[in-house]
């Protein structure tokens, strides 16, 4: 995968804390920051999907057994 670089500014203290954590994980500083940013973005997308679900929730639910029977009947 092609990579591009970005500049992010950290205070010396912030950089030190992140570097210490990265070392603990056995990862590079960049890997640690990249993974944290991607995880935060994925959490945001999950929240949007949940909000969308809640906006259209009718409050009607079926039991697991009923859902299973319906799923098995369509096979």
C-alpha distance (Angstrom), angle and dihedral (degrees) to the residues before:
residue distance angle dihedral
X1 . . .
X2 3.78 . .
X3 3.77 114.5 .
X4 3.75 130.4 -153.2
X5 3.76 126.4 -161.9
X6 3.78 128.4 -123.6
X7 3.76 132.0 -174.2
X8 3.78 119.3 -125.2
X9 3.76 120.2 176.3
X10 3.80 120.8 -139.7
X11 3.77 130.4 177.7
X12 3.79 114.4 -115.0
X13 3.80 89.9 -104.9
X14 3.81 93.0 50.0
X15 3.80 91.5 47.9
X16 3.80 90.7 49.5
X17 3.82 93.6 51.1
X18 3.81 92.7 47.5
X19 3.81 92.2 45.6
X20 3.79 91.0 50.1
X21 3.81 90.2 51.0
X22 3.82 91.7 46.8
X23 3.80 90.4 51.2
X24 3.81 90.3 49.9
X25 3.83 89.0 52.6
X26 3.80 92.2 45.9
X27 3.80 90.8 -120.1
X28 3.75 135.8 118.3
X29 3.78 122.5 -99.5
X30 3.82 89.6 -110.7
X31 3.81 94.0 50.5
X32 3.79 91.2 50.3
X33 3.81 94.6 49.3
X34 3.83 92.8 42.9
X35 3.82 93.4 49.9
X36 3.81 92.4 46.9
X37 3.81 91.6 50.6
X38 3.81 92.8 47.6
X39 3.79 91.8 47.7
X40 3.81 90.6 51.7
X41 3.82 90.4 49.8
X42 3.82 91.1 49.3
X43 3.82 90.5 49.7
X44 3.81 88.3 52.3
X45 3.82 91.5 51.0
X46 3.81 90.3 48.5
X47 3.80 89.8 52.1
X48 3.81 91.1 50.7
X49 3.82 90.8 50.6
X50 3.80 91.1 48.6
X51 3.81 91.6 48.6
X52 3.82 89.3 50.6
X53 3.80 90.6 50.0
X54 3.80 91.9 49.3
X55 3.80 91.5 49.4
X56 3.81 90.1 58.6
X57 3.80 99.0 34.9
X58 3.80 110.1 129.1
X59 3.78 94.2 -170.3
X60 3.81 90.7 -121.1
X61 3.78 114.2 131.2
X62 3.80 137.2 170.4
X63 3.77 129.9 -150.6
X64 3.79 120.4 -99.4
X65 3.84 89.9 -111.2
X66 3.79 91.3 53.5
X67 3.80 92.3 47.9
X68 3.81 90.9 47.6
X69 3.81 91.9 51.6
X70 3.80 90.3 50.4
X71 3.79 92.2 49.1
X72 3.79 93.6 47.1
X73 3.80 91.3 48.2
X74 3.82 90.8 58.6
X75 3.81 94.3 55.7
